[in-house]
Amino acid sequence: MSKFIKKFAVIATTISLLAGCSAGKSSSTAETTTEKKVLRFGQANAGTGLDMQISTSSGAASIADEVTESLLRFDDNNEEEPVLIEDFPKVSEDGKVYSFTLKKGVYFTDGTELHSSDVKYTFERMFTPATGAKSTTYFSMIAGAKDMLAGNATELSGFEIVDDYHFNITLDYAFAPFVKNLGTSYANIFPEKATKEAGAAWGTGTNLIGTGPYKIQSNDDTTEVVLVKNEKYHGGDVNLDELHFLYYDDAQTKLIAYENGDIDLADLPASLLEQYQSSHSDEIHTYHPLGTSFISLNLKSEYISDVNVRKAISLAINREELVKTILAGAGIPATSFLNNQIPGHDDSRKVLEYNPEAAKKLLAEAGYSNGISLTAEIREADKTVFDALQGYLAEVGIQLTLNIVDNATWNSDRAAGNLALTGMTWNALYPDGDFQMYNYFYSKNSVNRGVFYDNPAYDAALDKGRASTDEKERAELYKEADKILTFDDYACIPLYYPQSQFIAKSYVKNFTVGNLIYHFWNADIDAQAAAKEQK
């Protein structure tokens, strides 16, 4: 073990799924009946409401996705399945026209039947500037979307209603991940009449109506949201009678509520993992989101612009020791940038090499035999890992100064291209290389990330991957792009694939997490066991 590691406490640092700013304690009491199944989930309040056209919070999506549904969704095995449509859409030979057939007899909980007009309205609302939708980039390839976003049109030219149950969507260009984007929370379908009537209040209080397995009984927007079973759900009966989402200020308060029996289930931040492993090991469940934690580099900055310096930084880091010691095992040492669960990841590769002597040699060959000095601007959440990285780099002659700033400063400085290097975890909403690799490192996007990566070969591989409908071909293209990014250019320094975890009472059944969002579609509870423990 490196000599500098010993001075650190074993505090895990990984991605937090649920972040927010206000809290409260439930006014509800624990259920003692064996007939009613009530699951109480503790999380932070993102404070952004439940309209997933406006919110980007995974915590908000956990609630909204129980009430509203997209045309398709990703299950807890990260596999996409139709929800509001009879089958996956038919795609034209040129990959631009998608033809959909809605299920008949699907009703919103206000009693209105789902029709093609509701789907059209939902997307047109998304592209209406006054809505302020946050995630239009995932759907902006629909013909006419850019015109609406620019305020030059009020209708979506690429959306054709055939009849109440059939519609076509035309894209400006072939885009293979389009169907996958339709399976995200950002594509949840709203009832036209109810949404218009709610106006600006949509997504607040009880003003969220959908076709999902639950409906909102109460919501004070600050302390608790109570969902009750949708008895007329088109997908069949669900296990739970009620779902209570209780908001808490911070993780420690939330976990105390768990210990006190006020909630049955909660995410467990990595910073508290070791503490609860010693006392609640049987109640902790781990999973791995579709992300990668890495050192994000500004390729135009001094020293970093030299590929040999970037390679030396990578060789200086002992990823296996980092994960085992600093992260308390809460991660998988990286073998490349592309997450190991995403098609295109090269499973034959070993953990990225740790070779400090080779790192020193590379620095010397680059003309820096006396070492170099770098500054990393990071957020508080990344400090523990970067303290360790600081020690690793010092051993090869790279002096790393850490500048810790708040989120607002960090976001501003990164967008301005002022960060030589920083910490980042980049997650995909679903297992597709385009989502993880295009949005961050494609040349025109990397500028906004403060990376300034520009390799035509990398861009070409991603362009081909976007247009191809052959998933095997796409995987090979992402494998090639990953090689270029990680091993040819060292355009970022992958560290590990994060682990996340939740803690659940023994009477909570059938609950799993596939990726970033907690879904309760299959969750169950042993009501008798719960009543016994809660007495």
C-alpha positions in Angstrom: 0.0 0.0 0.0 1.4 3.4 -0.9 2.7 5.3 2.1 0.4 8.3 1.7 -2.8 6.2 1.7 -2.5 5.4 5.4 -3.2 9.0 6.5 -6.7 8.8 5.0 -9.8 7.5 6.7 -11.6 4.9 4.6 -14.4 7.1 3.4 -16.1 6.0 0.2 -16.7 8.6 -2.4 -19.0 7.8 -5.3 -22.0 9.3 -7.2 -25.0 10.4 -5.1 -28.2 9.4 -6.8 -30.5 11.7 -4.9 -29.5 15.3 -4.0 -31.7 18.0 -2.6 -32.2 20.8 -0.1 -35.3 20.4 2.1 -36.7 17.8 4.4 -39.4 16.7 6.7 -40.9 13.9 8.8 -43.9 12.0 7.7 -47.2 12.8 9.3 -48.1 9.1 8.6 -47.8 6.4 11.2 -46.5 2.9 10.5 -49.2 0.5 9.2 -50.1 -2.2 11.7 -52.7 -4.0 9.5 -51.7 -7.1 7.7 -54.1 -6.2 4.8 -52.6 -2.9 3.6 -49.2 -2.8 2.1 -47.5 0.5 2.6 -43.8 1.1 1.6 -42.1 4.2 3.0 -39.1 5.5 1.1 -36.7 8.2 2.4 -35.0 10.6 0.0 -33.9 14.2 -0.5 -36.2 16.7 -2.0 -34.7 18.0 -5.2 -37.2 21.0 -5.0 -37.8 20.9 -8.8 -41.4 19.5 -8.8 -42.5 16.3 -10.6 -42.8 17.5 -14.2 -40.0 15.6 -15.9 -39.9 18.0 -18.8 -38.6 20.6 -16.4 -36.8 18.5 -13.7 -33.7 16.5 -14.3 -33.6 15.0 -10.8 -33.4 11.2 -10.4 -35.3 11.7 -7.1 -38.1 13.5 -8.8 -38.2 10.8 -11.5 -38.5 8.1 -8.9 -41.9 9.6 -7.9 -43.0 10.8 -11.3 -42.3 7.5 -13.0 -44.8 5.7 -10.7 -47.5 8.2 -11.9 -46.7 9.0 -15.5 -45.3 6.7 -18.1 -43.3 6.9 -21.3 -44.1 5.0 -24.5 -41.4 2.6 -23.5 -39.3 2.1 -20.3 -36.1 0.4 -19.1 -36.8 -2.3 -16.5 -34.6 -3.1 -13.5 -32.3 -5.2 -15.8 -31.8 -2.1 -18.0 -33.7 -3.8 -20.8 -36.2 -1.7 -22.8 -39.8 -2.8 -23.1 -43.0 -1.3 -24.6 -45.4 0.3 -22.1 -48.0 2.5 -23.8 -47.5 1.0 -27.3 -48.2 -2.5 -28.5 -44.7 -3.2 -29.7 -41.5 -1.4 -30.6 -42.1 1.0 -33.5 -41.5 0.1 -37.1 -38.7 2.0 -38.6 -38.3 3.0 -42.3 -35.4 1.8 -44.3 -33.7 5.2 -44.1 -34.0 5.2 -40.3 -36.0 8.4 -40.2 -39.6 7.5 -39.9 -40.9 5.7 -36.8 -44.5 4.3 -36.8 -46.3 3.6 -33.5 -49.4 1.8 -32.4 -50.8 2.8 -29.0 -52.4 0.2 -26.8 -56.2 0.6 -26.7 -58.0 1.0 -23.5 -55.3 2.8 -21.6 -56.7 5.5 -19.4 -55.2 8.4 -17.4 -56.4 8.5 -13.8 -58.7 11.4 -14.6 -60.7 9.0 -16.7 -59.7 10.2 -20.2 -58.4 7.6 -22.6 -54.8 7.9 -24.0 -54.9 9.0 -27.7 -52.3 10.0 -30.2 -53.2 13.6 -29.6 -51.9 13.4 -26.1 -48.6 12.1 -27.3 -48.4 14.9 -29.9 -49.3 17.5 -27.2 -46.7 16.2 -24.9 -43.9 16.6 -27.3 -45.1 20.0 -28.6 -45.3 21.2 -25.0 -41.6 20.0 -24.6 -40.5 22.1 -27.5 -42.5 25.2 -26.6 -40.0 27.8 -25.3 -42.3 28.9 -22.5 -42.2 25.4 -21.0 -38.5 25.7 -20.2 -37.9 22.0 -20.8 -34.4 20.9 -19.7 -33.8 17.8 -21.8 -34.9 18.7 -25.3 -31.5 17.6 -26.7 -32.6 14.0 -26.5 -35.5 14.6 -28.9 -34.3 17.6 -30.9 -33.7 15.4 -34.0 -37.5 15.2 -34.5 -38.4 17.2 -37.6 -39.6 20.6 -36.6 -38.3 20.5 -33.1 -35.7 23.2 -33.7 -38.2 25.5 -35.3 -40.4 25.2 -32.2 -37.5 25.8 -29.8 -36.6 28.9 -31.8 -40.1 30.2 -31.6 -40.7 29.9 -35.3 -43.4 27.3 -35.2 -46.2 26.2 -32.8 -46.7 22.7 -34.2 -44.3 19.8 -34.6 -44.0 19.1 -38.3 -42.4 15.7 -37.7 -45.4 14.3 -35.8 -48.2 12.9 -37.9 -51.4 11.6 -36.3 -52.9 8.8 -38.3 -55.8 8.1 -36.0 -56.4 7.9 -32.2 -54.1 4.9 -31.8 -51.5 5.3 -34.7 -49.0 8.1 -35.2 -45.6 8.6 -37.0 -42.6 10.5 -35.9 -40.1 11.7 -38.6 -36.5 12.6 -37.7 -34.3 15.1 -39.5 -31.6 12.4 -39.7 -31.2 8.8 -38.8 -30.6 8.4 -35.1 -30.4 4.8 -33.7 -30.8 5.7 -30.0 -34.0 7.5 -30.6 -36.2 4.6 -29.3 -34.0 4.4 -26.2 -34.5 8.1 -25.5 -38.2 7.5 -25.7 -37.8 5.1 -22.7 -36.5 7.8 -20.4 -38.5 9.9 -17.8 -38.0 12.9 -20.0 -40.5 11.4 -22.5 -43.3 10.8 -19.9 -46.7 11.3 -21.6 -49.2 13.8 -20.2 -53.0 14.1 -20.7 -53.6 17.2 -22.9 -56.7 18.5 -21.1 -55.5 18.1 -17.5 -52.0 19.5 -18.3 -53.4 22.6 -19.9 -55.9 23.2 -17.1 -53.1 22.9 -14.5 -50.9 25.4 -16.4 -47.8 26.4 -14.4 -48.9 24.3 -11.5 -48.4 21.0 -13.4 -46.0 18.8 -11.5 -46.7 20.4 -8.1 -49.1 19.3 -5.4 -51.5 16.7 -6.9 -51.3 18.3 -10.4 -49.7 15.3 -12.0 -51.9 12.8 -13.8 -50.7 9.8 -15.8 -51.3 6.3 -16.8 -49.0 4.7 -14.3 -49.6 2.1 -11.5 -50.0 4.8 -8.8 -51.7 8.2 -8.5 -51.0 11.1 -6.1 -53.2 11.2 -3.0 -51.3 14.1 -1.4 -48.2 16.1 -1.9 -47.1 19.2 0.1 -44.0 19.6 -2.1 -41.8 20.0 0.9 -42.1 17.0 3.3 -44.0 14.1 1.8 -45.7 12.7 -1.3 -48.2 9.9 -0.8 -49.1 7.7 -3.8 -52.0 5.2 -3.8 -52.6 2.2 -6.1 -54.2 2.9 -9.5 -56.9 0.2 -9.3 -57.5 0.5 -13.1 -53.9 0.3 -14.2 -53.6 -1.0 -17.7 -50.5 -3.1 -16.7 -52.4 -5.1 -14.2 -52.4 -5.2 -10.4 -49.3 -4.0 -8.5 -48.2 -5.3 -5.1 -48.3 -2.2 -3.0 -51.4 -0.3 -1.8 -49.5 2.9 -1.0 -46.1 4.4 -1.5 -44.9 7.2 0.8 -42.0 9.3 -0.2 -40.6 11.2 2.8 -38.1 14.0 2.4 -35.0 14.5 4.6 -32.5 17.3 4.7 -29.4 15.2 4.7 -28.2 11.6 4.5 -27.5 11.3 8.2 -30.9 12.4 9.3 -32.5 10.1 6.7 -30.5 7.1 8.0 -31.5 7.9 11.6 -35.1 7.8 10.5 -34.4 4.4 9.0 -32.9 3.1 12.3 -35.9 4.6 14.2 -38.3 2.7 11.9 -39.8 5.8 10.3 -38.9 4.6 6.8 -38.5 1.1 5.3 -36.0 1.9 2.5 -33.4 4.5 1.5 -30.4 5.0 -0.6 -27.1 4.6 1.4 -24.5 7.2 0.4 -21.0 5.8 0.1 -19.8 8.1 2.9 -21.9 6.1 5.3 -21.3 2.7 3.8 -18.6 1.5 6.2 -20.6 2.7 9.3 -23.7 0.7 8.3 -21.8 -2.3 7.0 -20.8 -3.0 10.6 -24.3 -2.8 12.0 -26.7 -3.5 9.1 -24.8 -5.6 6.6 -27.7 -8.0 5.9 -29.9 -5.0 4.9 -27.5 -3.4 2.5 -27.9 -4.1 -1.2 -25.4 -2.9 -3.9 -25.7 -2.2 -7.6 -23.6 -0.5 -10.3 -25.0 2.4 -12.3 -24.1 2.9 -15.9 -21.3 5.4 -15.2 -17.6 6.1 -15.1 -15.7 8.2 -12.6 -12.7 9.9 -14.2 -10.3 12.8 -14.2 -11.7 15.2 -16.8 -8.9 17.1 -18.6 -8.7 20.4 -20.5 -6.6 19.3 -23.5 -5.7 23.0 -24.2 -4.2 23.7 -20.8 -0.5 23.8 -20.0 1.2 20.4 -19.6 -2.1 18.6 -20.2 -1.9 19.3 -23.9 1.0 16.9 -24.0 -0.2 13.3 -24.4 2.8 11.9 -22.6 1.9 14.0 -19.5 -1.7 12.6 -19.7 -0.4 9.1 -20.0 2.0 9.6 -17.1 -0.9 10.8 -14.9 -2.8 7.6 -15.8 0.2 5.3 -15.1 0.8 7.0 -11.7 -2.6 5.9 -10.3 -3.1 2.6 -8.5 -6.8 2.1 -9.2 -7.2 -1.2 -7.4 -5.7 0.2 -4.2 -7.8 3.4 -4.7 -11.1 1.4 -4.8 -10.2 -1.0 -2.1 -8.9 1.6 0.4 -10.3 5.0 -0.3 -13.7 3.8 -1.6 -14.0 0.9 0.8 -14.5 -1.4 -2.1 -17.5 0.6 -3.5 -16.5 0.5 -7.1 -14.8 -1.4 -9.9 -11.3 -0.3 -11.1 -11.7 1.0 -14.6 -10.3 -0.8 -17.7 -11.3 2.0 -20.1 -13.7 4.9 -20.2 -16.8 3.1 -21.5 -18.7 1.6 -18.6 -18.3 -2.2 -18.3 -22.1 -2.8 -18.7 -22.5 -0.9 -21.9 -22.2 -2.7 -25.3 -18.9 -1.8 -26.8 -16.9 -2.2 -23.6 -13.8 -4.3 -24.3 -14.1 -7.1 -21.7 -10.6 -8.4 -22.7 -8.9 -5.4 -21.2 -7.3 -5.5 -17.8 -7.4 -2.7 -15.2 -5.6 0.4 -16.5 -1.9 0.0 -15.8 -0.2 1.2 -12.6 3.5 1.8 -13.3 5.0 4.9 -11.6 8.5 4.2 -13.0 7.1 4.3 -16.5 5.3 7.5 -15.6 8.5 9.2 -14.5 10.2 8.1 -17.7 7.5 9.6 -19.8 7.7 12.9 -18.0 11.4 12.9 -18.5 11.0 12.2 -22.2 8.5 15.0 -22.5 11.2 17.4 -21.0 9.9 17.5 -17.4 12.5 15.5 -15.6 12.2 18.0 -12.7 8.5 17.5 -12.5 5.5 19.7 -13.1 2.8 21.5 -11.1 -0.9 21.2 -11.8 -4.0 22.6 -10.2 -7.3 20.7 -9.9 -10.5 22.6 -9.2 -12.9 20.2 -7.6 -16.1 20.0 -5.5 -16.1 18.9 -1.9 -17.6 15.5 -2.9 -14.4 14.7 -4.8 -11.9 15.7 -2.2 -11.3 12.3 -0.6 -10.4 10.7 -3.9 -8.3 13.7 -5.1 -6.4 13.7 -1.8 -5.3 10.2 -2.7 -4.6 11.2 -6.3 -2.5 14.0 -5.1 -0.3 11.5 -3.3 0.0 9.2 -6.2 1.0 12.0 -8.6 3.5 13.4 -6.1 5.4 10.1 -6.2 6.1 10.5 -9.9 7.0 14.2 -9.7 3.6 15.9 -10.4 2.7 18.3 -7.7 -1.1 18.6 -7.6 -2.8 21.6 -5.9 -6.4 21.2 -4.9 -8.8 24.1 -5.2 -12.2 23.2 -3.7 -15.1 25.3 -4.9 -18.9 25.2 -4.6 -21.1 23.8 -7.4 -22.0 27.1 -9.0 -18.3 28.2 -9.3 -17.3 24.8 -10.6 -20.0 24.8 -13.3 -19.2 28.3 -14.4 -15.4 27.7 -14.5 -15.8 24.4 -16.4 -18.1 25.9 -19.0 -15.6 28.7 -19.5 -12.8 26.2 -20.0 -10.9 27.4 -17.0 -10.2 24.0 -15.4 -7.0 22.1 -16.2 -8.4 19.0 -14.6 -11.3 18.1 -12.3 -13.3 15.1 -11.0 -16.3 13.9 -12.9 -18.8 11.0 -12.9 -20.6 10.7 -16.2 -23.6 8.4 -16.3 -25.7 7.0 -19.0 -29.5 6.8 -18.6 -29.5 3.5 -20.5 -26.9 1.0 -21.7 -25.8 2.7 -25.0 -22.3 3.9 -25.9 -23.7 7.0 -27.7 -25.2 8.4 -24.5 -22.0 8.1 -22.5 -19.4 8.9 -25.2 -21.1 11.4 -27.6 -22.5 13.8 -25.1 -19.2 14.5 -23.4 -16.3 13.9 -25.8 -17.7 14.4 -29.4 -15.8 17.5 -30.6 -18.7 20.0 -30.7 -19.9 18.8 -27.3 -16.5 18.7 -25.6 -16.1 22.4 -25.8 -19.1 22.9 -23.5 -17.5 20.4 -21.1 -14.3 22.4 -20.9 -12.4 19.4 -22.5 -11.7 20.6 -26.1 -11.2 17.1 -27.4 -11.2 17.0 -31.2 -10.3 13.7 -33.0 -12.0 13.2 -36.4 -11.5 9.4 -36.1 -13.4 9.4 -32.8 -16.1 11.6 -34.2 -16.5 9.4 -37.3 -17.0 6.3 -35.2 -19.7 7.9 -33.2 -21.4 9.3 -36.3 -21.5 5.9 -37.8 -22.8 4.4 -34.5 -25.6 7.0 -34.4 -26.8 6.1 -37.9 -26.5 2.3 -37.8 -29.4 0.1 -36.8 -27.2 -2.9 -36.4 -26.5 -3.2 -32.7 -23.5 -5.5 -33.2 -21.9 -3.0 -35.6 -22.7 -0.2 -33.2 -20.9 -2.0 -30.3 -17.8 -2.5 -32.4 -17.8 1.2 -33.3 -18.0 2.2 -29.6 -15.2 -0.2 -28.8 -13.1 1.5 -31.4 -14.0 5.0 -30.2 -13.2 3.9 -26.6 -9.8 2.8 -27.7 -9.1 6.1 -29.4 -10.3 8.1 -26.4 -8.7 6.1 -23.7 -5.5 4.5 -25.1 -4.5 6.5 -28.2 -5.2 10.0 -26.9 -5.6 9.6 -23.1 -8.2 12.4 -23.5 -9.5 11.5 -20.0 -8.2 9.4 -17.1 -10.8 6.7 -16.1 -10.6 5.8 -12.4 -13.5 3.4 -11.6 -17.0 2.3 -12.3 -19.0 3.5 -9.3 -21.0 1.3 -6.9 -24.2 2.5 -5.2 -26.2 0.9 -2.5 -29.5 1.0 -0.7 -30.6 -0.2 2.7 -33.9 -1.9 3.2 -35.8 -3.6 6.0 -36.0 -7.4 5.8 -39.7 -7.3 5.1 -39.2 -5.3 1.8 -39.4 -7.7 -1.1 -38.6 -7.7 -4.8 -36.9 -4.3 -4.8 -34.0 -3.8 -7.1 -32.3 -0.8 -8.8 -31.2 -1.0 -12.5 -29.4 2.3 -12.9 -29.9 5.8 -11.6 -33.6 5.9 -10.8 -35.4 4.0 -8.0 -38.5 2.4 -9.4 -41.2 0.5 -7.4 -43.0 -1.3 -10.2 -42.2 -4.7 -8.7 -41.6 -3.8 -5.1 -43.6 -5.7 -2.4 -43.7 -5.8 1.3 -44.5 -8.6 3.9 -47.2 -6.7 5.7 -47.3 -9.2 8.6 -43.6 -9.0 9.2 -43.7 -5.2 8.8 -46.4 -4.8 11.4 -44.6 -7.1 13.8 -41.3 -5.1 13.5 -43.0 -1.7 13.7 -44.8 -2.4 16.9 
